[in-house]
């Protein structure tokens, strides 16, 4: 049986008990690893893999400290896989509602396609195509996404030794939430278990979306200061609505133009 790791914030006692009850009922051998609390990280620790300027330029917004902590927690496990030369590992977050058939999926990992990097036990997916590549016991199938799209959620997945190495390389310059890397099936050999065996249990998020929402609103105000007179519109935009892409482009352009003007100003002073 593959090693099972459960990511849990030390302060999230209710979630920890919830996961322990599920593990005991299934007889799974597991270990709870303390999640990284982004709010306790120093600026230097955040800057170790997150560069604020790159984040702003590429995304138009910063990651919340909760998102940084979440990413750190997963990345630490990828390093553990490589350091200990682990063949593969099951990674679960502490808000996972688990189907007992997960045992069948884990036991069959040797029968996964040879090139697999990551197998999602549950996720949200948008893909142009989703092809069945293998049937597993318990009326479970293994599917491969293709075309345009993405996979979201890191509530439960299995990652191989090769996949952990690739994810560490992809996250060297972190500027997006961790599921934007794990869910990029154009860069990873990604498979999905159907039906989903791991789903969010519905606990309130600890990622810090309110903090992120406030930053989103702040960015809108930088681009469009007049929006301060439209609190209702600001509230809507802060919910990551459809116009968010426009904001990203606007902030990125503003940042680039600012750098260009600053450089021109320096050159002008030197010429004088």
C-alpha positions as CSV (number, residue, x, y, z in Angstrom):
1,X,0.0,0.0,0.0
2,X,1.3,3.5,-0.9
3,X,2.1,5.9,1.9
4,X,-0.8,8.3,2.7
5,X,-0.2,11.8,3.9
6,X,-2.9,14.1,5.2
7,X,-2.2,17.9,5.2
8,X,-3.7,19.5,8.3
9,X,-3.3,22.9,10.0
10,X,-2.3,22.5,13.6
11,X,-5.2,24.7,14.6
12,X,-7.8,22.8,12.6
13,X,-8.7,20.2,15.2
14,X,-12.2,19.4,13.9
15,X,-10.9,18.6,10.4
16,X,-8.1,16.4,11.9
17,X,-10.7,14.4,13.9
18,X,-12.9,14.1,10.9
19,X,-10.0,12.6,8.8
20,X,-8.9,10.3,11.6
21,X,-12.4,8.8,11.9
22,X,-12.5,8.1,8.1
23,X,-9.0,6.6,8.1
24,X,-9.8,4.3,11.1
25,X,-13.0,3.1,9.4
26,X,-11.1,2.2,6.3
27,X,-8.0,0.8,8.0
28,X,-5.7,3.0,6.0
29,X,-2.1,3.4,7.3
30,X,-1.5,7.2,7.2
31,X,0.4,10.1,8.6
32,X,-0.8,13.5,9.4
33,X,1.6,16.2,8.4
34,X,1.4,19.7,9.8
35,X,0.4,22.2,7.1
36,X,2.4,25.4,6.6
37,X,0.5,28.4,8.0
38,X,1.1,31.1,5.5
39,X,0.3,33.8,8.1
40,X,3.3,32.6,10.2
41,X,5.8,32.8,7.3
42,X,8.4,35.5,7.3
43,X,8.8,37.7,4.2
44,X,12.1,35.9,3.4
45,X,10.3,32.5,3.5
46,X,7.6,33.7,1.2
47,X,10.1,35.2,-1.2
48,X,12.0,31.9,-1.3
49,X,9.8,30.7,-4.1
50,X,7.3,33.5,-4.5
51,X,8.4,36.7,-6.3
52,X,5.9,39.4,-5.8
53,X,6.7,41.3,-9.0
54,X,6.5,38.2,-11.1
55,X,3.2,37.3,-9.5
56,X,1.8,40.8,-10.2
57,X,3.1,40.8,-13.8
58,X,1.8,37.4,-14.7
59,X,-1.4,37.2,-12.8
60,X,-2.4,40.7,-12.1
61,X,-2.8,39.9,-8.4
62,X,-0.9,38.4,-5.5
63,X,-1.4,35.0,-3.8
64,X,-3.0,35.2,-0.4
65,X,-0.9,34.0,2.5
66,X,-3.2,31.0,2.8
67,X,-2.6,30.1,-0.8
68,X,1.2,30.4,-0.2
69,X,1.0,28.1,2.9
70,X,-1.1,25.6,1.0
71,X,1.4,25.5,-1.9
72,X,4.3,25.1,0.6
73,X,2.6,22.2,2.2
74,X,2.2,20.3,-1.0
75,X,5.7,21.2,-2.2
76,X,7.2,19.8,1.0
77,X,5.6,16.4,0.3
78,X,7.0,16.4,-3.3
79,X,10.4,17.0,-1.8
80,X,9.8,14.1,0.7
81,X,9.0,11.8,-2.3
82,X,12.3,12.7,-4.0
83,X,14.4,12.7,-0.9
84,X,13.2,9.3,0.3
85,X,12.9,7.9,-3.3
86,X,9.2,7.0,-2.7
87,X,7.6,5.2,-5.7
88,X,4.3,7.2,-5.3
89,X,2.3,8.9,-2.5
90,X,-1.3,9.5,-1.8
91,X,-1.9,13.2,-0.7
92,X,-5.1,14.2,1.0
93,X,-6.2,17.5,2.4
94,X,-8.0,17.6,5.7
95,X,-11.4,18.5,4.3
96,X,-11.7,15.3,2.2
97,X,-14.9,13.2,2.1
98,X,-13.6,9.8,1.1
99,X,-15.4,6.9,-0.7
100,X,-14.3,3.5,0.6
101,X,-13.5,2.4,-2.9
102,X,-10.4,4.6,-2.7
103,X,-8.7,1.4,-1.4
104,X,-9.3,-0.3,-4.7
105,X,-7.8,2.7,-6.6
106,X,-4.7,2.8,-4.5
107,X,-4.1,-0.9,-4.7
108,X,-4.2,-0.7,-8.5
109,X,-1.5,1.9,-8.8
110,X,0.9,-0.6,-10.4
111,X,-1.6,-1.0,-13.2
112,X,-1.8,2.7,-14.0
113,X,-0.3,3.7,-17.5
114,X,3.5,3.7,-17.5
115,X,3.8,7.4,-18.1
116,X,1.5,8.6,-15.3
117,X,2.6,11.6,-13.2
118,X,-0.5,12.3,-11.2
119,X,-3.9,10.6,-10.7
120,X,-6.7,12.7,-9.3
121,X,-9.0,10.9,-6.9
122,X,-11.5,13.7,-7.1
123,X,-11.5,17.1,-8.8
124,X,-13.3,19.8,-10.8
125,X,-12.4,19.5,-14.5
126,X,-12.9,21.4,-17.7
127,X,-11.5,19.6,-20.7
128,X,-12.2,19.4,-24.4
129,X,-11.9,15.6,-24.2
130,X,-11.9,12.9,-21.5
131,X,-11.0,9.5,-22.7
132,X,-11.3,6.2,-20.7
133,X,-7.9,4.5,-20.8
134,X,-8.4,1.7,-18.2
135,X,-11.1,0.0,-16.1
136,X,-10.3,-0.7,-12.4
137,X,-12.2,-3.0,-9.9
138,X,-15.3,-1.6,-8.2
139,X,-16.7,-0.1,-11.4
140,X,-14.0,2.6,-11.4
141,X,-12.4,3.9,-14.6
142,X,-9.3,5.8,-15.3
143,X,-9.7,8.7,-17.7
144,X,-7.3,11.0,-19.4
145,X,-8.2,14.7,-20.1
146,X,-7.1,16.3,-23.4
147,X,-7.4,19.4,-25.5
148,X,-8.0,22.8,-23.8
149,X,-9.0,23.1,-20.2
150,X,-7.7,22.4,-16.7
151,X,-8.2,20.4,-13.5
152,X,-8.8,22.1,-10.2
153,X,-8.8,21.0,-6.5
154,X,-6.0,19.2,-4.6
155,X,-8.3,17.5,-2.1
156,X,-7.0,14.1,-3.0
157,X,-4.6,12.7,-5.6
158,X,-1.7,10.2,-6.1
159,X,1.6,11.5,-7.4
160,X,4.4,9.4,-8.7
161,X,8.2,9.9,-8.1
162,X,8.5,11.3,-11.7
163,X,5.5,13.5,-11.2
164,X,6.9,15.0,-7.9
165,X,10.1,15.9,-9.7
166,X,8.2,17.6,-12.5
167,X,6.0,19.5,-10.0
168,X,9.0,20.7,-8.1
169,X,10.5,22.1,-11.3
170,X,7.1,23.8,-12.3
171,X,6.8,25.4,-8.9
172,X,10.3,26.9,-8.6
173,X,8.9,30.3,-9.4
174,X,5.5,30.1,-7.8
175,X,3.0,32.7,-8.9
176,X,-0.3,30.8,-9.0
177,X,-2.3,28.6,-6.6
178,X,-0.9,25.0,-6.3
179,X,-3.8,23.5,-8.2
180,X,-2.9,25.5,-11.3
181,X,0.3,23.4,-11.4
182,X,-1.1,20.0,-10.4
183,X,-4.0,20.5,-12.8
184,X,-2.0,21.5,-15.9
185,X,-2.4,18.3,-17.9
186,X,-0.5,19.8,-20.9
187,X,2.7,19.6,-18.8
188,X,1.9,16.5,-16.7
189,X,0.7,13.1,-17.6
190,X,-2.6,13.4,-15.8
191,X,-5.3,10.8,-15.2
192,X,-8.6,11.1,-13.3
193,X,-10.5,8.4,-11.4
194,X,-14.2,8.3,-12.3
195,X,-16.4,8.4,-10.4
196,X,-14.8,10.8,-7.9
197,X,-13.7,9.0,-4.7
198,X,-12.5,12.2,-2.8
199,X,-14.7,15.3,-2.6
200,X,-14.6,18.4,-0.4
201,X,-16.5,17.9,2.9
202,X,-17.8,21.4,3.0
203,X,-15.7,22.9,5.8
204,X,-15.1,26.7,5.6
205,X,-12.0,27.5,3.6
206,X,-8.8,28.3,5.5
207,X,-7.1,29.6,2.3
208,X,-7.9,33.2,2.9
209,X,-10.3,34.2,0.1
210,X,-11.5,37.2,2.0
211,X,-8.0,38.5,2.1
212,X,-7.6,37.8,-1.6
213,X,-10.9,39.5,-2.4
214,X,-9.6,42.7,-0.6
215,X,-6.5,42.6,-2.7
216,X,-8.5,42.2,-5.9
217,X,-10.6,45.2,-4.9
218,X,-7.3,47.1,-4.2
219,X,-6.0,46.3,-7.7
220,X,-9.2,47.5,-9.3
221,X,-8.9,50.8,-7.5
222,X,-5.4,51.2,-8.8
223,X,-6.5,50.7,-12.4
224,X,-9.8,52.5,-12.0
225,X,-9.7,55.0,-9.0
226,X,-13.2,56.3,-9.8
227,X,-14.7,52.9,-8.8
228,X,-14.4,54.0,-5.1
229,X,-17.7,55.8,-5.8
230,X,-19.4,52.5,-6.8
231,X,-19.2,50.2,-3.8
232,X,-21.7,47.7,-5.3
233,X,-19.6,47.3,-8.4
234,X,-16.4,46.9,-6.4
235,X,-18.1,44.1,-4.4
236,X,-19.0,42.3,-7.6
237,X,-15.5,42.7,-9.1
238,X,-13.9,41.4,-5.9
239,X,-15.7,38.1,-6.4
240,X,-13.4,37.2,-9.3
241,X,-16.0,37.9,-11.9
242,X,-15.7,37.5,-15.7
243,X,-13.9,40.9,-16.0
244,X,-11.0,39.7,-13.9
245,X,-9.0,38.8,-17.1
246,X,-9.3,42.5,-18.1
247,X,-7.9,43.5,-14.8
248,X,-4.9,41.2,-15.1
249,X,-4.1,42.6,-18.5
250,X,-4.5,46.2,-17.3
251,X,-2.3,45.8,-14.3
252,X,0.3,43.9,-16.3
253,X,0.4,46.7,-18.9
254,X,0.5,49.4,-16.2
255,X,3.4,47.7,-14.5
256,X,5.3,47.3,-17.8
257,X,4.7,50.9,-18.9
258,X,5.8,52.1,-15.4
259,X,9.0,50.2,-15.8
260,X,9.6,51.6,-19.3
261,X,8.9,55.2,-18.2
262,X,11.2,54.8,-15.2
263,X,14.0,53.5,-17.4
264,X,13.5,56.4,-19.9
265,X,13.6,58.9,-17.0
266,X,16.9,57.4,-15.8
267,X,18.3,57.6,-19.3
268,X,17.1,61.2,-19.7
269,X,18.8,62.2,-16.4
270,X,22.1,60.6,-17.5
271,X,21.9,62.4,-20.8
272,X,21.6,65.7,-19.0
